[in-house]
Amino acid sequence: MAGLDSLVLDLGDDRLSVTVRRSPLAKTLSVRVDPVRGVVLVLPAKARLSDARMFLQAQRAWLAERVAKLPRSLPLLAGTMVPVQGCERLICHNPDARRGVWMDDRAIYVSGQGEHVGRRVQDFLKVEAKRHMLATAHDLAGRIDRKPARVTVKDTVSRWGSCSAQGHIALSWRLILAPTWVADYVVGHEVAHLVELNHSPAFWRIVAGLGVDHHGGRAWLKAHGAGLHRYQAT
């Protein structure tokens, strides 16, 4: 898609920000409510923003209903419960501890100034995600006599993981918020692409041979994956 604008739709009690994307392939206007991206309106390349405004007004009631059902964002601040590898932990601010960020089975503890809690917790979770998934990727790759060229952890939106033709594996750090077996499925999926850069029957045989729960992992992410994007540093 090419071109990017934004509009604001007045819903009465609230104002809704709408991302407008222009697509040379689109023949008609369409709108979707995404748990991660919010409201996205797709326009044909030559359509006018005035057309977009009229279209949004016509969809106003439907949009208000759908937006109200979206999961609320959760700041990574003291008092927030955060799932880490399937275990809920409470963020606790200990300003005088001078220990950085650390975790046990019940909580994530953060020292230092309060305004930095969200960022520091997110940085900590990214490190934990990379530590776990890097080890898992190399372990699973070794089972099929392969080695990733590189494993990186990012804050991806459209996919949980990817593998390039050069063997570079990228994974979402937010998988650390899912049960371990779900994250292991995604890692295994991308590791299998080191052999088969497709989704052929041969690819799925490799995934199954790695011992990861691909049926359960896919189902869990479909049902709960959007909720992992609710957690924000601020």
N, C-alpha and C positions, 0 to 999 in steps of 0.2 A: 504494500500500500504506500501511496505517496501523498504528502500533504497532511498537515496537522493543524487543527484549530480547536477552540473550545467555546462552549456556550454555557450560559447559566439559565436554568429553568426555574421560575418561581412556582413553588408548590403550595403557597399560602403560608403555612407555618414553617416552611423550610425553603432553602434555595439549593438547587441541585446542580452540581458541576457536571457537564457532559463533554466527553472527549469526542471530537469530530475527526474522522479519518476519511480521506478521499481515496477511492479505489478506481483505477481504470477498468477494472473488471465488473464493477457493480453497475447494474442496469436500473435498480430502484433503490430508494432509501430504506434502510433497515436499522433497528436499534436493538441492543442486547444489554442485559444487566449482568455484569460479571462480578463474582465475589471478590476478585483481586483488582481488576482494572476499574470497577465501577460501571457507570453508564457509558456505553460506546455507541456512537451513531456513525454509520457508514454511508457515505454519499458517493454517487457517481462523480467522476472527475470534474464535469462541467456544471454540476448542480450549484445553486446559489445558497448562501447561508440563510437567506430569507426563506427559502424552501425548507431548510432544516428546522428553522424556528416554528414554522407552521406545522410541520410534521410532529415535532415534539409536543406542541400544544394539543394536538389531536390525541397523542398517547399519554397525556398528563396523568390521568387517573390510573392507568395501568402501570406507569412508571412509579408512581407514589406507592402503590401496593407492593410492587416487587422490591423496591429499595428498602421498604420497611422490614422486609423479611431477610435482608442481608445480615450476616453475622457482624456484630460490633467489633471494632478494633480493640485490642487490649495492649496498653502500654507496658513495657518491661520495667515497671517501677515497683517500689516496695509495696508489698501487700498483694501483688498479682501472683496467681498460681500458674505455673508454667510446666507443661509436660516435657520431660526429658527422657527419651528412650522408653516411653510408656509409663513413666513414673511422675506423678504430679509433685512439684516442688514449689514452695513459697519463696518469693524474693524477699530477703531481709536486709535492711540497710544497717550496717554497723560502722558508723563514720570514723570511729577512733581505732579500729582494729589494725589498720596498716598491713593488711594481708592481700590487697587486691581483690580478686573474686575467687571464691572457692565453693565447693558443693559437697553435700552429703546426701543421704537417702531421703531427707525431709525438706531440704531448703537449698537455695542459692544465696550465698552471703556476699555482700558488696561493701567494701570500705570506701573511704574518701567522701568527697562532696556529693550532696544529694542530686544536684543537677546533672551529674555524670552517670547516674545509676543505669539508665536505660542503655546508653551507648556501651558501657562497660559490660553489662550483662550480655548484650548482643555480640560483642567481640569475643567474650568468653564462650558463648554457644558456638560461634563459628570455629573457634579453635578446637572445641570438643568434637564438632562435626568432622572437621578435617582429620583429626587424630583417629577417630573411629573408622571413617570411610576409606581413608588412605590404607590403613592396615587391612581392611576387608577386601579392597580392590586388589591389592597385591597377593593376598591369600587366595582369592578366587581365581585370579589370573594364573597363578602358579599351577592350579589344578588342570588347566588346559594348555600349559606350556607357553604362556604368553606373559608379556610384561607391558603395562601401560607406559607410554612415553612420558606422560604427565597426568597428574590428578589434581584438579583445582576445585575449590568450593566457592560458589557464587550465590547471589540472591536472585535466582532466576524466577521468572513468572510463568512463561508459557510451557515449560517442561521441567521435570524433576532431574533429568540427567541427559547427557549427550556424549557421543563418542565420535571423533573425527576420523577420517581416513588415515590420518597420521598417528592414531592411537592416543590422542589427547582426550581424556575423560573429564567432563565437568559435571558437578553435582550441586544440588541446592543445599545450602547449609540448614535449611528448615527441616530437612529429613531427620535431624537430631531430635526434633519435637515429636516425631512419630515413633511407634514401637520399633524396637531394634530389627525385628524380622521384616518390617516394611522397608526400612532403609536398606537392609541387606538385599532385598529383592531388586531395588533400583540399581544398586551397585552391580549386582549380578547381571542384570539386563544390559548395562553398558559394557561390562567386561565381555559378555558374549559377542558384542559387536566388534571386538578385537579380531574375531574369526569371521563373522558373517555381518557385513554392513547392510543388513536387510531384516525383514521379519518373516523369512521363509520358514518352512517346517524344520529345516536344518538348524536355523537360529534357535527356535523354541526347544529343540532337543538339547542344545548346549545349555540353555537356561535351566531346563529341568535337571540336567546332569550336574549342575553346580549345587543342587540341593536347596535352592531358595524357593520360597513359596510364591510363585508368580501369579497364580490364580487369586490367592488371598491378598497378596500385596496390591495387585491392580484394583481389586474390589475395595480395599480399605482406602486407597487414595481417591478413588472415584467418590466414595461416600464422605470422606473426612479431609481430603487434601486441601480444599479451599480454606478450611479453618486454620491451617498452619500459617497462612498469610495474615491472620488477624494480629499476630504479635509484632509490635513495632517498638523501636528504640524510644520514640517520643510520641 
